[in-house]
Amino acid sequence: MSGSGIRRAMIASVAASAAVLVAGPMASNASAAIFYRTISNGKGLMLSSSSAADNAPVVFVPEFKEDRRFSGASAGDPDTPQKLRWAQVRINNGLSIVHKATGRCLDVERGAEGGGARAVRAKAVLNPCDGTFSQRWKDLGAGKVNPHGFQNEWNHLLLTNTGTSAVLEPINPKRDSAAQAKDVQSFTLNFVEVA
């Protein structure tokens, strides 16, 4: 298969996965379960969308106080707002982070996708899922309960919380220290639902 054929197949795969995430499991015969989680900064804020428009920045909003009766590995709080639910969808060796309410993928703002100096402090945004490398992320906490960090596969910068906004910055050398739970590049994932 040619390079353009592979790219078209990847785009179709990501688009189909995003359609299933938005429409729900009845929209597809997909056999893999989709796990939705909230992404918290550990300081009372959760990752959310600012709008459903193209290139809309993701933001941190006040944390949804989950009903503790739903805590645990098998059940999440069904009242968690859709705008706070995220899914990790495997794409080849990386993953896309898909926002449930919009069906859009976490991406790097337009003009800063390629890396270099212009990518540092670029905004993390939502865009239609298209399978590009700027929408691929590596979960640095994969296989762990928490904390997690998300490194962009295109520019190798990390998702970073700067108060209420999310930008991309170089990895913090203290990220692997005992203080990482308070680090602006470390996030807690909490289970919400399986679709």
C-alpha positions in Angstrom: 0.0 0.0 0.0 1.3 3.4 -0.9 2.0 6.2 1.7 -1.2 8.1 0.7 -3.2 4.8 0.9 -1.9 4.2 4.4 -2.7 7.7 5.5 -6.3 7.5 4.1 -6.8 4.2 5.9 -5.6 5.8 9.2 -7.8 8.8 8.7 -10.8 6.5 8.1 -10.0 4.4 11.2 -9.7 7.5 13.5 -12.9 9.0 12.0 -14.8 5.8 12.5 -13.6 5.5 16.1 -14.6 9.1 16.8 -18.0 8.5 15.3 -18.5 5.5 17.6 -17.4 7.6 20.6 -20.0 10.3 19.9 -22.9 8.2 18.7 -22.3 5.4 21.3 -21.8 1.7 20.9 -25.0 1.1 19.0 -23.5 3.0 16.0 -21.0 0.3 15.2 -20.3 -3.4 15.6 -17.0 -2.5 17.3 -16.0 -5.2 19.8 -13.5 -3.2 21.8 -14.9 -1.3 24.8 -14.3 2.4 25.0 -13.4 3.6 28.5 -14.2 7.2 29.3 -12.3 9.0 32.1 -12.0 12.5 33.5 -8.6 14.1 33.4 -7.8 16.1 36.6 -4.8 18.2 37.5 -5.0 17.2 41.1 -5.6 20.8 42.2 -9.4 21.0 41.8 -9.6 21.4 38.0 -10.6 19.0 35.2 -9.8 19.1 31.4 -12.8 20.3 29.3 -13.6 22.0 26.0 -14.1 25.7 25.5 -16.4 25.1 22.4 -17.1 22.6 19.6 -15.5 24.9 17.0 -12.4 23.9 15.0 -9.1 24.8 16.8 -11.0 25.5 20.1 -8.7 25.5 23.1 -9.1 23.0 25.8 -9.4 24.5 29.3 -9.4 23.4 32.9 -12.7 24.0 34.7 -13.6 23.5 38.4 -13.7 19.9 39.3 -16.9 17.9 39.2 -17.5 16.5 42.6 -18.1 12.9 42.0 -20.6 11.0 44.1 -18.3 8.7 46.2 -20.9 5.9 46.0 -19.7 5.4 42.4 -15.9 5.4 43.2 -13.9 2.4 42.3 -12.8 0.5 39.3 -16.2 -0.9 38.2 -18.4 2.2 38.3 -18.1 5.9 37.7 -20.5 8.7 38.5 -23.2 8.7 35.8 -23.8 12.4 36.4 -20.3 13.4 35.3 -20.9 16.0 32.5 -20.2 14.8 28.9 -17.8 17.8 28.5 -15.5 16.2 31.1 -15.3 12.7 29.6 -12.3 11.7 27.5 -11.3 8.4 25.8 -8.0 7.1 24.7 -8.2 5.4 21.3 -5.2 3.4 20.1 -3.8 4.3 16.7 -0.8 2.2 15.6 1.9 2.9 18.3 0.2 6.0 19.7 -3.2 7.1 20.9 -5.7 9.8 20.2 -7.5 11.5 23.1 -11.1 12.0 22.1 -13.5 14.3 23.8 -16.9 12.6 24.3 -19.2 15.7 24.0 -17.7 16.8 20.6 -16.1 13.7 19.2 -13.0 15.8 18.4 -9.4 14.9 19.1 -6.9 16.6 21.3 -4.5 18.4 18.9 -1.9 21.1 18.7 -3.1 24.6 17.6 -2.8 25.3 13.9 0.5 26.8 12.9 2.4 25.1 15.7 2.1 21.4 14.8 5.6 20.9 13.4 7.5 21.5 16.5 10.5 23.8 17.2 10.3 27.1 19.0 6.8 27.8 17.7 5.4 24.7 19.4 6.6 25.6 22.9 3.6 27.2 24.7 1.3 26.3 21.9 -2.3 25.8 23.0 -3.8 22.3 23.2 -7.0 22.4 21.1 -9.8 20.2 19.8 -10.0 19.5 16.0 -11.8 16.9 13.9 -10.1 13.6 14.2 -7.9 13.0 11.1 -5.1 10.7 12.3 -2.3 13.3 12.0 0.7 13.0 14.2 -0.2 16.2 16.0 -3.3 14.3 17.3 -1.2 11.4 18.6 -0.2 11.2 22.2 1.9 9.0 24.4 0.6 8.3 27.9 3.7 8.4 30.1 1.7 6.8 32.9 0.4 3.9 30.8 0.2 0.8 33.0 0.1 2.8 36.2 -2.9 3.7 38.2 -1.9 7.4 38.4 -0.4 9.9 37.7 -0.4 10.2 33.9 1.4 12.6 31.5 0.6 13.2 27.9 3.4 13.7 25.4 2.6 14.8 21.9 4.1 12.4 19.3 4.7 15.1 16.7 6.7 17.7 18.8 7.5 15.6 21.9 6.2 18.3 24.2 4.0 17.6 27.2 0.4 18.7 27.9 0.9 21.3 30.7 -1.7 22.9 32.9 -1.1 26.7 33.3 -4.0 27.6 35.5 -7.2 27.4 33.4 -5.5 26.7 30.1 -3.5 23.8 28.6 -0.4 24.3 26.6 2.6 22.3 25.4 5.9 22.6 27.1 9.2 20.6 27.3 9.2 17.8 29.9 9.8 19.0 33.4 13.0 17.2 34.8 11.2 17.0 38.2 8.3 15.1 36.7 9.6 11.7 37.9 10.3 12.9 41.4 8.2 12.3 44.5 6.5 15.6 44.0 5.0 14.6 40.6 1.5 14.5 41.9 1.7 18.3 42.3 3.4 18.7 38.9 1.7 20.7 36.2 2.4 18.0 33.7 0.9 15.1 35.8 -2.7 14.3 35.7 -5.1 11.9 37.4 -7.5 9.8 35.3 -10.8 8.7 36.9 -13.0 6.1 35.4 -16.5 7.3 34.3 -18.1 4.8 32.0 -17.6 2.0 29.4 -19.4 2.3 26.1 
